[in-house]
């Protein structure tokens, strides 16, 4: 059975997840295994254009 978006957004599980994110989650540990971290670093270097030929493949 599927729940509506509003039921999920306002539900207890989301509230618990939000509280965890705001209080208990240590993002310093998160970056160690985050696959998106390297992508974000690349995009940041690309935007800042601080590396010559960064988009050369």
C-alpha positions as semicolon CSV with decimal commas, in nm:
position;residue;x (nm);y (nm);z (nm)
1;X;0,000;0,000;0,000
2;X;0,130;0,344;-0,089
3;X;0,108;0,650;0,130
4;X;0,037;0,997;0,005
5;X;0,315;1,253;-0,006
6;X;0,155;1,459;0,269
7;X;0,120;1,151;0,491
8;X;0,490;1,078;0,445
9;X;0,596;1,441;0,485
10;X;0,399;1,492;0,802
11;X;0,447;1,141;0,941
12;X;0,629;1,018;1,247
13;X;0,915;0,857;1,053
14;X;1,002;1,185;0,882
15;X;0,993;1,366;1,215
16;X;1,234;1,111;1,362
17;X;1,463;1,141;1,059
18;X;1,456;1,519;1,081
19;X;1,542;1,513;1,450
20;X;1,830;1,275;1,381
21;X;1,962;1,499;1,101
22;X;1,940;1,812;1,316
23;X;2,079;1,665;1,636
24;X;2,267;1,338;1,610
25;X;2,411;1,318;1,259
26;X;2,783;1,397;1,247
27;X;2,855;1,505;0,889
28;X;3,229;1,475;0,949
29;X;3,179;1,099;0,949
30;X;2,932;1,109;0,663
31;X;3,184;1,243;0,410
32;X;3,414;0,943;0,454
33;X;3,180;0,712;0,266
34;X;2,977;0,959;0,063
35;X;2,992;0,886;-0,308
36;X;2,857;1,231;-0,389
37;X;3,139;1,403;-0,201
38;X;3,385;1,361;-0,488
39;X;3,122;1,478;-0,739
40;X;3,051;1,787;-0,528
41;X;3,423;1,862;-0,497
42;X;3,462;1,833;-0,875
43;X;3,165;2,062;-0,938
44;X;3,301;2,314;-0,689
45;X;3,640;2,318;-0,865
46;X;3,462;2,349;-1,199
47;X;3,256;2,649;-1,082
48;X;3,557;2,820;-0,924
49;X;3,769;2,739;-1,232
50;X;4,075;2,703;-1,012
51;X;4,222;2,407;-1,203
52;X;4,329;2,453;-1,565
53;X;4,166;2,211;-1,807
54;X;3,949;2,055;-1,535
55;X;3,685;1,956;-1,787
56;X;3,934;1,793;-2,027
57;X;3,853;1,428;-2,084
